[in-house]
Amino acid sequence: MTRNESPHFTLGQRLALAVVPRLMWILIWINGLTWRFEVIAEEGVTPVLDGERPGPEIYCFWHQCVLPCTVYFRASRAIILISRSFDGELITRILKLFGFGAVRGSSSRSGREGLLGLKRTIEAGRTAIFTADGPRGPIYQTKMGPIKLAQTTGAPIGAFHLEPERAWVMGSWDRFLVPKPFTRICVSWAPWTHVPHHLPAEEFETKRQELNDALERARLRALAHFGKADA
């Protein structure tokens, strides 16, 4: 049992946790070897490239592109905020096989504990990651967590989107993307969001909207890169 795992998982869930993460790791790894990443960025934005080790920064992306992000940023050793649910435990174990770390919490459960864990991540010089609209949506609407973390740590927020040219789209709330083998994947970067330490709480919403707009620009530019229309 991991340090943050719930002791109330059923026998079936415990068996799944023992088998599924390694199986998924193998499938994602093999499929990921066939993907071709193409990086674009808005004017003046310096993207983080595959294989680079970023520093004390905050990364945000929409929940639907978790899979390609897992492969592209596998060298980052970043720490991700993941819910305490069974699904969260499953995802945590898969991501750890790719070299990521995790703190447990979400916008709806244990949020304060999760933010404190990510604050310690930034203070240790590592990168913190949010799936900005996760874990339950609504889709394409970032939560306030990244803004609060940036305000307390001074770390900049990087907004990006990874869009496969060809993918299976799941029927989940986030329209989860499973890139097909041998597809191209656009890594689209928008400008970074900076939150002053002295910013009053009543102005957090303005910064949240700024981040939300950056994430959506990154997504729409990635769609346009492949000549795709917004669904």
C-alpha positions in Angstrom: 0.0 0.0 0.0 1.4 3.4 -0.9 1.6 6.2 1.7 -1.6 7.9 0.6 -3.6 4.9 -0.5 -7.1 4.5 1.0 -7.3 1.4 3.3 -10.9 0.8 2.0 -10.2 -0.5 -1.5 -12.0 -3.7 -2.3 -10.2 -7.0 -3.0 -11.0 -6.5 -6.7 -9.6 -3.0 -6.6 -6.4 -4.1 -4.9 -5.9 -6.8 -7.5 -6.4 -4.2 -10.2 -3.8 -2.0 -8.6 -1.4 -4.9 -8.6 -1.8 -5.7 -12.3 -3.2 -2.8 -14.3 -0.5 -0.1 -13.8 2.3 -2.2 -15.2 0.2 -3.4 -18.1 -0.8 0.2 -19.0 2.8 1.3 -18.6 3.9 -1.3 -21.2 1.1 -0.4 -23.6 1.6 3.4 -23.3 5.4 3.1 -23.6 5.3 0.9 -26.7 2.7 3.2 -28.4 4.5 6.3 -27.3 7.7 5.1 -29.1 5.8 5.6 -32.4 4.5 9.1 -31.7 6.1 12.1 -33.4 6.0 15.4 -31.4 5.9 18.7 -33.2 6.4 21.8 -31.0 4.8 25.2 -31.7 4.7 28.3 -29.5 3.2 31.8 -29.5 5.6 34.6 -30.4 8.1 35.3 -27.6 7.3 32.0 -25.8 10.2 29.6 -25.2 8.8 26.1 -25.0 10.1 23.3 -22.8 11.4 20.5 -25.1 11.2 16.8 -24.8 14.0 15.5 -22.6 14.6 18.8 -20.7 14.6 18.9 -16.9 12.6 21.9 -15.9 13.0 23.7 -12.6 10.6 25.2 -10.0 7.7 25.9 -12.3 4.0 25.1 -12.6 2.6 23.3 -15.6 -1.0 23.3 -16.6 -2.9 21.4 -19.3 -6.4 20.1 -19.9 -7.2 16.6 -18.5 -7.9 15.2 -21.9 -4.2 15.2 -23.0 -2.8 13.3 -20.0 -1.5 10.3 -22.1 0.7 12.3 -24.6 1.9 14.5 -21.7 3.0 11.4 -19.8 5.3 10.4 -22.6 6.5 13.9 -23.6 7.4 15.0 -20.1 8.7 11.7 -18.8 12.2 13.1 -18.2 10.9 16.0 -16.1 10.5 14.0 -12.9 7.6 16.4 -12.1 5.2 16.1 -9.2 1.5 15.8 -10.1 -1.6 16.6 -8.1 -3.9 13.6 -8.2 -7.1 12.8 -6.4 -7.3 10.3 -3.5 -9.9 8.1 -5.3 -9.3 4.6 -6.6 -8.9 6.0 -10.1 -6.4 8.5 -8.7 -4.4 5.6 -7.1 -4.4 3.8 -10.4 -3.1 6.8 -12.2 -0.5 7.5 -9.5 1.0 4.0 -9.9 1.1 4.3 -13.7 2.8 7.7 -13.6 5.4 6.6 -11.1 6.5 3.9 -13.6 7.2 6.8 -16.0 9.3 8.6 -13.3 6.7 11.1 -12.1 5.8 11.8 -8.4 2.4 12.6 -6.9 0.8 14.4 -4.1 -2.8 13.5 -3.3 -5.7 15.9 -3.2 -8.0 17.7 -5.6 -10.2 20.8 -5.9 -13.0 18.8 -4.2 -11.1 16.7 -1.6 -8.0 17.3 0.4 -7.3 20.4 -1.7 -5.3 22.2 1.0 -3.1 19.2 1.7 -2.4 18.8 -2.0 -1.4 22.5 -2.5 0.9 22.2 0.5 2.5 19.2 -1.1 3.0 21.1 -4.4 4.4 24.1 -2.5 7.1 21.8 -1.0 7.7 20.5 -4.5 8.4 24.1 -5.8 10.6 24.9 -2.8 12.6 21.8 -3.5 13.3 23.1 -7.0 11.1 20.7 -8.9 8.1 21.1 -11.2 4.5 20.9 -10.1 1.7 19.8 -12.5 -2.0 20.4 -12.5 -4.6 18.9 -14.9 -6.3 22.3 -14.9 -9.9 21.2 -15.3 -9.6 17.8 -13.5 -10.6 15.6 -12.0 -14.3 16.1 -12.7 -14.5 19.2 -14.9 -16.2 21.1 -16.2 -14.1 20.7 -19.4 -11.8 23.6 -20.4 -12.4 25.5 -17.1 -9.3 25.7 -14.9 -9.6 25.6 -11.1 -8.1 28.2 -8.8 -5.3 25.9 -7.5 -2.6 26.9 -9.9 -3.1 30.6 -9.2 -3.0 30.1 -5.4 0.2 28.0 -5.8 1.9 30.6 -8.0 0.9 33.4 -5.7 2.5 31.7 -2.7 5.7 30.4 -4.4 6.4 33.0 -7.1 6.6 30.2 -9.7 5.5 30.9 -13.2 2.6 28.9 -14.8 3.3 27.3 -18.2 0.2 26.6 -20.3 0.3 24.1 -23.1 -1.8 21.5 -25.0 -0.9 18.3 -26.7 -3.1 17.5 -29.6 -2.8 14.2 -31.6 -3.5 14.4 -35.3 -5.2 11.0 -35.0 -6.7 9.8 -31.7 -9.5 7.8 -30.2 -11.8 10.2 -28.3 -13.4 8.6 -25.2 -17.0 9.3 -24.2 -15.9 10.7 -20.8 -16.5 14.3 -19.5 -13.1 15.4 -20.6 -13.2 13.8 -24.1 -10.1 11.9 -23.1 -7.6 11.5 -26.0 -5.8 8.2 -26.8 -3.3 8.9 -29.6 -3.2 6.3 -32.3 0.1 4.6 -33.2 2.4 6.5 -35.5 0.5 9.7 -35.2 1.9 13.2 -35.0 1.3 15.2 -31.8 1.3 18.9 -31.7 2.9 20.4 -28.5 1.4 23.9 -28.4 2.7 26.5 -25.9 1.0 29.7 -24.8 2.5 32.6 -22.8 3.3 31.9 -19.2 1.1 33.3 -16.4 2.8 35.2 -13.6 1.0 35.9 -10.3 2.6 38.6 -8.0 3.1 37.5 -4.4 1.2 40.6 -3.2 -1.8 40.0 -5.4 -5.0 40.3 -3.3 -7.4 37.4 -3.2 -10.2 39.4 -4.9 -8.0 39.6 -8.1 -7.3 35.9 -8.3 -10.2 35.4 -10.7 -8.6 37.8 -13.2 -5.5 35.7 -13.2 -7.5 32.4 -13.3 -9.2 33.7 -16.5 -5.8 34.8 -17.9 -4.6 31.2 -17.5 -7.8 29.7 -18.8 -7.5 31.9 -22.0 -3.9 30.8 -22.4 -4.8 27.1 -22.2 -7.6 27.6 -24.7 -5.3 29.5 -27.1 -2.8 26.6 -26.9 -5.5 24.1 -27.6 -7.0 26.0 -30.6 -3.6 26.6 -32.1 -2.8 22.9 -31.8 -6.1 22.0 -33.6 -5.3 24.6 -36.3 -1.9 23.0 -36.8 -3.6 19.9 -38.1 -6.4 21.8 -39.8 -8.9 20.5 -37.3 -12.0 22.4 -36.2 -13.0 22.7 -32.6 -15.6 20.1 -31.6 
